[in-house]
């Protein structure tokens, strides 16, 4: 959980995860569509692309299923 530093564009606490892709690459990304208290290590997730502006699209991850 990210609590600080707070950036106006995000809601806090901000759940973030270390996501391990099937290919073996790991990346840090936002977790969306889940309450912070429901985040679990090893939970399956799927990508949800976020178009933040015309020049910036970032991956976020939500619970799979």
C-alpha positions in Angstrom: 0.0 0.0 0.0 1.3 3.4 -0.9 0.3 6.1 1.5 2.9 8.7 0.8 4.0 10.8 -1.0 0.5 11.7 -2.2 -0.1 12.9 -5.7 -3.4 14.6 -6.5 -4.1 12.3 -9.5 -4.5 9.2 -7.3 -6.8 8.0 -4.5 -5.1 6.8 -1.3 -4.3 4.3 0.1 -3.0 3.3 -3.3 -2.7 -0.5 -3.8 0.3 -1.4 -5.9 1.6 -4.9 -6.7 4.8 -6.6 -7.9 3.3 -8.4 -10.9 5.1 -11.5 -12.3 4.1 -12.0 -15.9 4.0 -15.5 -17.4 7.1 -14.7 -19.4 9.0 -14.2 -16.1 9.3 -10.4 -16.2 8.2 -8.5 -13.1 6.8 -5.0 -12.9 5.3 -2.7 -10.3 1.9 -1.4 -11.2 -1.4 -0.2 -9.7 -4.0 -2.7 -8.6 -7.5 -1.6 -9.5 -11.0 -2.9 -8.9 -10.1 -4.3 -5.4 -10.3 -3.1 -1.9 -6.9 -2.7 -0.3 -7.8 -5.2 2.5 -8.6 -7.8 -0.2 -5.2 -7.8 -1.8 -3.4 -11.1 -1.4 0.1 -12.4 -2.3 -0.1 -14.8 -5.3 -3.6 -13.7 -6.4 -4.2 -14.0 -10.2 -4.6 -10.7 -12.0 -5.2 -9.5 -15.5 -4.1 -6.3 -17.2 -6.4 -3.3 -17.6 -4.9 -0.5 -19.7 -5.4 3.0 -18.5 -5.4 5.9 -21.0 -4.3 8.7 -18.7 -4.0 11.3 -21.6 -3.5 11.1 -25.4 0.2 10.4 -25.0 0.2 8.1 -21.9 -1.2 4.6 -21.5 -0.1 2.5 -18.5 -0.9 -1.0 -17.4 -2.9 -1.6 -14.2 -4.0 -4.9 -12.9 -7.3 -6.2 -11.6 -8.3 -9.5 -10.0 -8.7 -12.2 -12.7 -12.1 -13.5 -13.4 
